[in-house]
Amino acid sequence: MVSTTLQGAYQSADATATCVAINNLHLIRGLIGKPGCGPLHMAGQPSSSTNRTVGGVGTYPAHRNPSNPKHIQEMARLWNVRPEDLEIGPEKDIEYMIDQMERGALGLFWNIHTNPMVSLPNRMRARRAFEKTFVVVQDCFLTETAEVADLILPTAMWGEKEGLMENADRRIQLCEKAVDPPPGVRADFDILVDYARRMDFRDKDGHPLIQYDTPRACFEEWKRVSRGRPCDMSAMTYERIKAQNGIQWPADERRPNGTPRLYTDWTFHTDPDDAQSYGHHLTTGRARTRKEFEALGASGRAILYGLEYFPPAERPNASYPLWLTTGRLVWHWHTRTKTARSPHLHAAAPQAYVEIHIRDAKRLGILPGELVRVVSPRGRIEVPARVGDVVREGVVFVPFHFGSWERNEAANDLTADFVDPISNQPTFKQSACRIEKIRRTHTLAPGETLADVARRHRLTLEQLALANRLMPPYRADVGTVLEVPSMVDPVLPPYLPYRPMSLWPQFRHAATPGTGMGEEDGGRGME
């Protein structure tokens, strides 16, 4: 079984700035019967929007339904292949693929411009699964996923290749080649065309399955595939797209200049032979049958669902009493494939940390900036503690951008890999954890003072006293065993610059041009 993961799947699509020709992913037909991964939904980045339109994440091109025999017949005719060679049924999600790897049922995993070894939940389980299959990584950068790859294919970046991309507003825009890529580096389009030819993919008449060799020629085929579908682009041309600075689909004979706003006639794509999916059972996530979809009686009307609340699959307990949630920082994008290479952005937020409410920190005896261990049922990381009132009491937050194999700070070493049954999205925001202190001990010797111990371990007297819950005046007897915290002096950016910095007196803030930090105090913040 061959599987492809493409930009835009879950959180894993990274800012590699690759402008994928809108038709490159149309080459998914070169992997006949092998679905992509992930649910279909609106995405904010061009790569994800493009992939969803052309069928790169589990459906067939132009929003065709893989469970609809009519759509299967259409694709078979357009590609001149036998209908029985096209896979049917709902899309396969990435967690399903990991399960298949673990079972030895997936022999090749082709990863294009995404970094799942940072973005996937329970990533150590994912890594073990990846090591059981042959992994191809196609990317502009050496990522954490490249470190577990069997084959790495370097690719051209956006200014080094030609193609079309789709934005979140359905606007198709032309990207023209500005410079040549480095020697030996090819565009994604050329790699995929070459792969299809080397595999000798052929149609039912024995002709080469891929009969074009330029992005422009590929777009001409795509226009035929999209004709009559919601994303119809049959009236577009390279020249008109460039002249109009982009055209929003649908753009057909009736609307050659595109369609800025959809559904102004209050007609939606919910006819059984038009819809891209029959949907799912709202409790189990089971794919609905056509008969069940027809029973809804939508036929052009919008479908709104009222959902029943179900509690998270994992909740805090005696062993793991805190909620763990993860998310993003404004300075970084996904897994930092590019933003980590930007000096200003890296300097602004160079490391992971755990955000703890001030009352939780006091109860646990944790100091601001102290190195702590965050433990979940799946793994553990060691990161500095950031103490404040940004998160709720009982909740801790770890940014997910950081996933180096050398530094033990990846939030997704901790997260649960349960998925929502309808969207197949992992429950990144809902895991349980505990916080453990990582401290050495020091026995107070004769003639030694607390100030001496603090200086030896590069602490302030107040930090040493707080770690040992001592009250002023700070005194201790000879032979007293003191706990010595590891203070790592983290550089952490402020969340809300307009709030009084006295809420976070423990952090040194990066004075980096362009970040808006450190302008009043030379970057020292309130140390």
N, C-alpha and C positions, 0 to 999 in steps of 0.2 A: 504494500500500500504506500502510495506517495501522498504527502500532505504538504501544503504550502501555508506559511503564515505570512501575512502581508501587512504593510503599514496600516495602522488604524485599529488593529485588534486589541481590545481592552485598553489598558494604560500603556501598552508596550510600544506603541508607535513613537519613535523618537524624532527629535528635530534634526534630522540629518540633512535637511534642506534639499532633498532630492525632488526634482520635478518629474514625476513619472508620467510618461506619455499616457494619455487617457486610454490608449488602446493596448499598452504593454500588458495590462492585466487581462486583456481579452485573450492573451496567449494561455490563459488558464485552460483553454480547450486543448492545448498540448498535453494536459494532464487529464485526459478524458476520464470521467468517473471518479475524480479525486477532489472532494470538496475543500474549500478553504475553511477558515475558522472564524468564529465570532458571530454575534447577532447583527442584524441590519438595523442601523439607526442613524440619525443625523450626527455628523461629526464636525468639529470645528476646524480641522486641519485639511489642507487640500489633498494630501495623500489618502486620508481616510474617506473623504467624500468621493474621490475618484474611485477608490476600490469598491465602495458600496454600489456605485452606479454600474460599473462594468462587471460585477459579479465576482469580486475577489474575496468575499467573506461569506460564502456559503450558498448564495442564491445563484441563478443563472443570469447572464448579462441583461441589462436594461430592465431590471426589477422583475425578472421572470421567476415564476414559482416552481421550484424543483419537485413539488408534489402535484403539479397540474399536468396531465398528459398532453393537453393542447400546447403548453409552453415547451414541453420536451420535444414534441413534433416540430415546433417552430425552430428550435435550436438545431435539431437534426437536419432540417432542410437547409438552414443558413450555413451550417458547417459541412454539409454533405457527408454526414456520418449516419450510422445506423442508430435509431432511437434506443435500442437495447444496450448500446454502449455508453449511454449517458446515465449517470447515477441519479436516483430519485430519492426523495425524502428530505426531511428538515436538515438544516446545517449542523455541522459537527463543531463543538466548541473546543477550546484549547485544553480544558481539563479532561475531556474525552480522549484527546490525542495523547496526553500524558499517560492516561490509563492504558491506552493501546501500546505505547512504548514499553511500559512496565510488563505487559503481557508478551512482548516480543512480536506484536502483530503489526507494527509500523516500522518499515525498514529504512525509510528516508524522510528526513524532516528538513525542508528547504525554508530557511528563515531569511526574509528579505527586508532590510531596513527596519528592524525592530530588535529590542534587547530584552527578551523574556527572562534572562538570567538575573535581571534586576527587578523587572516589573511583575513577575508571576508571584502569586502567594505561595507560602510554604516552599520557598525556592530550593531548599536543599533536596526535598523530594523530587522537584522538577529536574534538578541537576542530575540526580541519580538516574532518572528516566532518560534524559538526553544522552547520557553515557551508554545507554543500551541500544542506541540507534545511530545511523549515519547522519550526521548533522552538517548541512551546508549553510554557511553564513555569507550572505551577499550584502555588503555594506561599504560605505565610504570610510568608516572608522573601525579600528580594532576595539570592540566592545567587550564587556564581560562575557557575552554569549560567544564571541569569537574564541575565547579561551577554552571552550568545550567543543569547538567545531572540529570536524574531520577535514573539511575543505573550506577555504575562504576565497571568495570572489570579490576583489576590489572593484568598486563602481565609480563612474563619473558622477559629479555633483551637478546641481541645478544649472550653473552657468556653463557647463561643459557638454551639454547635450540638448537635443531638441525634443519638444513634446508639448502636450496640452495638459492642463490640470483643471480640476473643478474645485471651487470654493464653497463655503457653507451656504451661500445664497444662490447656488446652482450656476454660478457664472463660470463659463469655460474660457480660459485664457491661454494664450500662446506663449511658450517660453522658447526663446531662440538661443542657439549656441553662441556663446561669447568668446570662449577660449577653448583650446584643445585640452583634453584631460592628460594626466601624466602618461608616459609611455607604458603600454601594457594594460591600461585601465580602459574599460569599455562601459558604455551606457547599459542600463538594465535591459532596454529594448534589444540591443544586440546580443546580450548574453542569453536572453530567453529565446530569441529566434535561432541562435546557434544551437541551443539545447534541443529545440524541437527538430532541427534538421539532423543533428547527430543521433537522436533517437529514432529517426526515420519515421516520424508520425505521418500516417497517410489517411486520406478519406476513403469512403467506401468504394470509390472507383479506382483506387490505387494511386491517385495523385498526391503530391505533397500536401499535407494538411495546412501548412503555413505557406502562402503564396505571395507574400509581400516581404520587402526587405528594408523599408523606410517607415518612419513614424507617419509620414503623410499618407502613404499608401495604406497603412494599417487603419488610419482614421477613416478612409473611404469605406473600408469594410465595416468599421464600427457604425458608420452612419446607416448602412443597410440594416445592421442588427438592431439599431435603436428605433428604426422607423415604426411609427404606430404605437410606441410604448410611452409611458409617462415622461421619460427622459429623451424624447425624440430630438435628435440633432441633425436630421437629414438635410436641413437647409443651411447648415454651417459650412464655412470654408476657412482655411487658414487666413486668407486675405481679409475676409469680412470680420473674423474674430479680432485680427490685429487692428483693423481700421476702427472698430467700435470699442476697442479696449475691453473686449470680453462680451460674450452673449450668454444670456441665461436660458437654459432649456426649460420647457420644450421650444424648439425652433424648427418648425416645419413649413410647408407651403403656405399655410394660413397665417403663420406668425414667424416670418423669416428673420425678424429682428429680435426674436426671443420673447420671453414672458416674465416680466418683473414680478408679478404677483400671481400665485396659484389660487384655485378654488373660488374665484370670484363668482362663478356660476353655482356655487354650493353643491357641486358634484365631485365626489371623491372616488378614488380608485378602489372601491369595495365590491365591485361586481365579481362574482366567482371566477370568471375568465380573464379578469383584469388584475386582481390583487396579486401581490408578490408573495403572499403567504396566507394560509388558512388560519394562522394564529395558533394559540396553545390553550390547553385547559388551564384555567386560572389558579388552580390549586396544585396540581401535579406537574404542570409544565408539559404534559403529553401533547404532541402535535395533534391538532384537530383534523378531522376528516373533511372532505369537501361537503358532505351531507350536513355535518354539524355547522360548517360555515354558512351554507345556504339557509339553514334554519334561523340564523340571526336576522335574515331579511334586510340586510343593509342595502345592497344593490345601488350604490351611488351615494348613500348617506354615510356620514362619519360614524365611527364606532367608539363609544366612550365606555370604559369599564369601571365598575366600582369594585375595589379589591378588599379582601379580608386581610386584616393584619395577622401576621404570624411572628412570634418572637424569634430572635436570632438563634441559630443552631448552637452557638457557643455563648455562654454567659459566665460572668465572674462567679467564683466559688471560693471555698476556704483555701485552696492551694494557690489559686490565681485570682486575687480579690479585686483587681482593677480592670476597667475597660481599656483596651488598646485601640486607638484609631490612628490612621495614617492619612497622609495627604501631601499637598505641594507647598512649596515656597515660591514667592513671586519672582525670585531671582533665577530659578531653574526650571527646566522643561523636562518632564518625564525622567529619564535615567541619565541625564546630563551628557549624552553623547556629544553634544556641541557646547552646551553652556559651561561644562567643566573645563573646556578649552578656552573660554573667554576669561582673561585675567581679571577684569572688573567683576564679573559675576561670581567667579570662583572665590575671589577675595571677600566678597560680600557675605557669602554663605558657604564656607569651605568644608563643613563637616556636619554629620548627623548629631542629634541630641534627643533627649526625652524631655518633653514639657510636662511639669508636674504642678498641680495646684499647691499653693503655699501651705494650706492646712494639711494636705497629704504629706508634703515634705516635712512639716514639723512633726507630724505623728510618727513618721518613719525615721526621723532624725537625719534627714538628708540635707546637705549644705548646697547652696547655689554653686554651680560649677564643679561639683564633685563627680568623679567618675563612678557610675553605678552600672549594675547588671540588670537588664530587662529580660525576663524569662517568660516564655509561653510554653504550651504543651509541645511545640514543634522545634523550638530552638532558643538561643539566647544571644544577646548583643551587649557590648560594653560601650556606653556613650556618656557624655557629661549631662548632668541634670540642669535643666533650666526651670527655675522656680518663679511662679507668678500667679496671676489670676486670669490668664487667657483661657485655659481649659477649665472645664467644670471639675469640681471635687469628685474623686472616684474615677476620673478619666485621665489617661496619659496620651500624649501625641508624639509620634516619631515621623519626620518627613521621609518619604520613600525614595527620594532621588539617589541616595548614596548606596552603592552596592558592590564596592571593590572587594575582590576576594582576599586582598591582603589586610584590610581593616575590618574588624568585626563590628559593623555598624548598619547592616542592611535590615531595614524594617520588615522586608518580606521574608526574612528568616523566621519571623514570629507569626505572620498572619495566617489565618485559617483558609483552606482551599475549598470550603463549601461554596456552592454556586447557587444563584437564584434560578429556580427551575424554568422560568419563562425566558429571561434574557441571557441566561448562562453566564452572567457576570459574577466573578468571585466577590465574596463579602469582605472586601478589604477593610471596611470600617468597623467591623464587629468581631473582635477577638478578646480573649482574656489573658491577663499577664500579672506578674508581680515584679516588684522592684527589690533588688538585693544590694546591700552596700558591699563595696570592695575595699577593705581596709586592712592595713598592717597594724601591728601592736608594738608598743614601746614601753618598757618598764623604767620608771623614773629612778635614776641612780643617785647615790649620795652626792650632794653639791650641785645637782642639776636642777634647773628651774624649768617651769613650763615655757618661758620665753626661749630658753636654750633649745628645747625640743622643737618648738615651732620653727625657729630659724634653721635647724638641721634639716627639717623636712620641707622647707620653703613654704611655710604656712604663716599666716598672721596668728597672733596670740588669740584673737577672737575666734578664728576658724577652729583652732585646736580646742578651745574651750567649748564652743558650740557642739563640736563633734562628740565631746564627752559630757555634755549637759552640765557644765560647771557654771556656777553663778559668780558674779563679781563679789569680792576680789578673788581673782583666779589663783587658787592654791591647790596643791596636791602633796601627799606624803611620799616619802621614799618608798619604793616598791609598788607604787600605784601603776597598774597596767592601763596605758592610754591607747585609745583607738586613733590611728593616724589616717585621715582620708587622703585620697589621691586627687589633688586639685589640678585640673588640666588647663586652666586659663583659656576657655573656649572663646572663639570669636563668633558671636551670634548676632544677627541683624535684629533691629527692633521691629515688631509687628506693626505697632501703631505709633509713629513718630510724634503725633500730636498729644499723646498721653504723657503725664509726668514720668520722667525716667526713674524717679525714686522707687517705682514699683519693681524695677529690675536693677538694683544697685550693684549687682555682682558681675556684670558683663562688660567686657571691653568691646567696643563696637568698631568695625572696620571703617577707616577713613579712606574711602575709595571714590575718586572722581566719578560723577554720574550716578551714584547711588542715593544721593541726598542724605548720607549719614555722616556724622562727625563734623558737620559744618560749623557748629557753634563751639565745640570743645576740642577741636583738633583731632577728633576720632577717638578720644579716650572714653567718651560716654561718662557714665557715673561708675567709676571703678570701685 
